[in-house]
Amino acid sequence: MSTDDAPDRPDAGDCRVALVHERLTEFAGSERVAAELAATWPEHTMHVALRDPAVAARVTAPSRVHSSNLDVAYRRVLGSRSHAPLLPLFPGTFARTEFGTVDAVVISHHAFALAAARTAPAATPVVAYVHTPARWAWDERFRRVESHGLLGRAALGWLARTARSTELGALPHVDRVVANSTAVARRVERWWGRDATVVHPPVDIAAFTPGPDDTTGDHFLLAGRLVPYKRPDLAIRAAAKAGVRLIVVGSGRMEQQCRAIAGPDVTFLGAVDYETLLTHYRSARAVLVPGIEDFGIVPVEAMACGTPVIALEGGGANDTVVPGRTGELVPAGDDDAVVDEFARALTDRFRMTFVVASNR
């Protein structure tokens, strides 16, 4: 068939696409993807369980965001402080999503959003962009890191069974699975039994550029949310063991724990603006990534600034960090072994000088 005979395909700007995203309560990596999806299909609606108006406004026009009935409880009962008590209700909420007449459904998934595939209109293509299958649902070691105490472990174990059932039950309604990294594609194959196309998430590298040659300082940088799966504690322990300066940018529920184990050479800055983050990216000897990231936007931003990355092997870092050229990959192991390997990398000045020079 010639191109003249091919059926007309609607332009992306004309497609009525229903976007599904877990929640818009903080602006992190997956919300950047949601914003890019919204920009790709201007004639979209976005369905979320919960939303914070300020966060939603950074993703798309507020009028295009449809939040669930849970949003009322989140704001009025919980004071927009924590969504955790509502998580058991997420699967049923997404499974009742009403799409109306649309040309396609695109789901941004990492926990329960995939359930919305069940209610997609008949014959409507459904694509899942998977940040990761719910790691805490499928990976027992990950679940141990994320939970505390007998009650917490029991609750998360029950929720994990619900999440696994939700994901597997929705998969027959999904036409195409897209993963944000090779590591996530392997999880999709191992846990879901599905093939996935790898499409890395967007990173605005034009906003992160190298500084002058004399901007490199004598410190290392840890940037991102201080949450269990990112293992900020390992970076802090490694810095203390190596006797090097570490600047920590970001906040989260592990902040007090991290402060408690930090030595005098660790400086906590909390959340910072873009200009401050750019300054620290450019001046750091290297950026540390001690947890297994699904993709990892921080390493890409750092390398765009000409700053090498020392990352735990596995996850998205395997797709983005080139050992010996743009950084180093530290072998995975138990906590003490990882701390030792990071400390070794931090004190290998000859090696790090070479990597800095080749990266910049």
N, C-alpha and C positions, 0 to 999 in steps of 0.2 A: 504494500500500500504506500503510495506517495505521501509526502507531507501535505500536499494539497487536499488529499482525501481524508486526512486524519481528523478525528472529531475535535471540535473546539474544546479547549480546556480553560476554565476560568482563571483569570489573573489572580495572583495571591491577594491583591488588594480588594478583589471582589468576593472572595470566598467567605462564607459565613462559617466561621470556625468556633466551636465551643472549646475553650481551654479549661482544664481542671488542674488546680494546684492545692496542695494540702492545706495551707493556711498562710495568711499574710500578717503575721504578728511580729516578725523581725526581718530585716533586710540582710540576707546572707547569700551564699552562692546560688542556691536553688531559686531565690527570688530574682537574681540577675537573669537566670535562664527564662523565668516567667516573663520578665520585662521584654526580653528579646523575642519571645514567642508572640507577645502582644504587639510588638512593633512590626513583626513579619506579616501578621494578618490583622490589619486595622479594623475590619468588620468582625470583631470577636466579642464574645462574652466570656467572662472568667468566673468559674464557680469554685468557691473555697469554703472550708468549714468555718473559719474565723478570719476576721480582719481587723487590723488597726488602721484607722483612716490615713494616718501619716505614712505608714508603710505602703498601703494600697496606692496612694498617690505617686509613689516612686516607681510603681510597676506599670500602671495604666490609668486611664481616666476613671475616677471613682464610680461614675455612672455605669461602667461596663462590668463592675464587680458585683457578683451575687453571692452573698454569704448565707449560710444555713441558719436554721432556727437556734442552733447552739450558740450563735454569736451573741444573742441576748443574754444567756447565762454567763458567757465569758466576760461580758462587759459589766453587767449589773450585779451578778452574784459574786463572781471571782475578781471583780475590779480590774480585769485585763492583766492580772499578775501572773497567772499560770494556766496553761491549757491542759496540764496533765490529768486533772480529775475528769475531763471530758473525753479523753482518748478512747475509752471503751465504746463511746457512742459514735465515733467517727465512721466505722464501717457501714452501719445502717444509714447514717446521714448521707454518705456519698452514694450508696446504693439507691437512694430516693431522688437523685439529681434529675431535674426536669430540664431537658435541653431544647425542646421545641424543634423547629425545622432548621437544620444545619447541614452544611456540606461535609463536615468532618469533625471528629472529636480528637483532641490532642491532650493527653494526660501527663502532667508533670508529677512523678510518683517517687516517694521514698518511704511511705508507711501504709496509708490506707486509701489514697486517692484512686487507686486502680479499681476500687469497687464501683466507681461511676461507670465503668465500661458496661456493666450489666444493664443499664437503662439507656444506652445509646440507641437512637432510632434505627430501625431495621435497614440494612443495606448501606448504612453510613460507615465509612472507614474510621477505624479507631487506631490511633498510634499512641504508644506509651513511651515517653521519654523518661528513662529510669535513672535517677541519681544513684540509687542502689535499691535492690530488694531490702526490706527491713532487716538490717544486720542483726539487731537485737532479737529478732524473731528466729533467725536461722543459725546464728553463730553463738554457741553457748559461752565461749570465752568472752566475746564482746558483751554478752548479757551480764556476765559477772562483773565486768568493769563498770557497767552502767547502773547497777543496782546495789543497794546497801541494806544490810540486815535481813533477817528471815522474812519479815512481812514484805519488804520491798522486793526481794527475790521471788517470793510466791506470786505477788501481784504482777510482776513483769513476766513471769513464766506463763501465767494465764493469758496475759495480753499477747504474748508471743504466739501462743496457739491460735488465738483469734486472728492475728495478722497473717500467719501462714495460711489459714483457711480462707481468709479474704483474698489474698493474692492468687492462690491456686484456683479459687472459684471464679475469679474474674478473668483469668487468662484466656479461656475459650472465646471470650468476646473481644479480644484484642487481635487486630490484624497484623500489626508490625510492632516489634520491640526495638527501641533504640537505646543504647547504653552510653553513658558519658565517659567511659574509659574501658580499656581492655580488661582491667581487673573486674569491673562491674559486669562486663559481658560474660566473663567466666562464671561469676556468681549466678547470673541469669540462666546460664546453661546448666550449672550444677544444681541449683535449687529449684528452678522452674522448669527445666527441660526444654527451654526455648533458645533458638538462635537470636542473636542481637547484632544489629549494625552499630558500630562505634562512631559517635559524633561528639567530639569534645565540646564542652560548653564555651560560650563566648567570653573572651577576656579582652578588656580594652587596653591592649599593650601600648597603644599610641599615647596613653596618659601616663605611662611609666617608662621613662627613658633614663639612660645613664647620665650621671652628673659629671662635673669636671674630674680629671684624673686624680686630683689631690683631695677628693671628698672622703676616701676610705678612712674609717676610724680604727680604733683598737677593740671594738666590741662586736658581739654577735647579737642576732635579733630573733625573737620569737614573736610571731604576729598571728592573731586569730582569737577565736573564742576559747576561753579557759574552761573546757568541758572534758569529761572523762575520756571519750574516745580519741581525742586529740593528744592525750598524754603530755600535757605541759609539764607535769611533775618530773618526767624523765629528762627533759631538756634542762630544767633547773638543777637537778642532781648532777647531770653531766657537766654543766658549767662550773659547779662547785668543785667537782672532782678534778677538772682540768685547770682550775684557778684562773678562769677568764671572766671578763665582764659580759653580762647579758642584759639586754633591754627587752622588756616584755610589753608588747602593745596588745590591748584587748582586755576583755573582762568576761566573767561567767561564774557559774556556781562553784568552780574550783579555786576561785581567787584567794580566799582565805587559807585554804590548804596549801596553795603554792607559796603564799607569803610566809607561812609558818616554816617551810623547809628551805627558804631562800637565804643565802648568805649575804654579806655586805656588798658584794659585787653585782647583785641583781637589782635592777631598777624597774618598778612597775609604773607604767604611764596610763593605764586604763584605755578607754576608747579615745582615739585621736582623729583629727580631720585628715583629709586627703593630703594636704601639703606637708603635714607633720609625718604621715606615713611614708610619703615619697622621700623625704629627707632621711629617714631612718633606713629605708631600703637602700638608698644610695651610699650611705656611710657605713653600713655593716660590713664586716669581713665576710660573713655568710649568714644566711637565714636558716634556722633550724625547723625541721618538720618531723617531730618525734612520733607522730601517730600515723596510722594507715588511713590516708585520705581516699575518698571515693574517686575524686579527680584531683582537687587541690588547686585553687586559684592563686593562693599566696605564692607558691613556688614560681608560677608563671610570671606574676607581677615582679617578683624579685629578680628573676633572670632577665626580664625585659629591661630592668634597671642596670644590668651588667653585674649583678651580685650573685655569687654562687649559692647553691642550696645544698645543705646536708640533710638528707631525708631518709626515713626508714624505708627499707626496700619493701615493695609491694604497693598495691593501690595505684592511684593515678600517677605517682612520682615515677613509676617505671615507664610511663608514656612520655614524660616531659623532661626529666633530668638525664643528661648525658654524662655518665661518670667520667671524671678526668678532664671534662671540657666545661660543663656548666654546673658541676657540683659533684657530690658523692652520694652513693646509696649505701646505707648502713644495714648490715645483715639483721634480719629479724631474729628474735630469741626471747629468753625470759627477761624480766625487767633489769636485773643486774647486768646481764650480758649486753643489753642495748645501751645502758648507761656507760658501760666500759667502752663500747665501740664509738659512741658519740664523743666521749672524752678524748679518745685516741685521735679522732678526726679533728677535734678542736685544737689539739696541741701539735698536730703535724704541720708545722709552719712552712716547711719547704713545699709540701704537697699543696697546701692551701694557697701559697703565694703563686704557684704555677697555675692553679685553677682560676684564681682571681684575674691573673694576667690574660689567660686565654679567653675568659668570659667577657672581659672588658676591651 
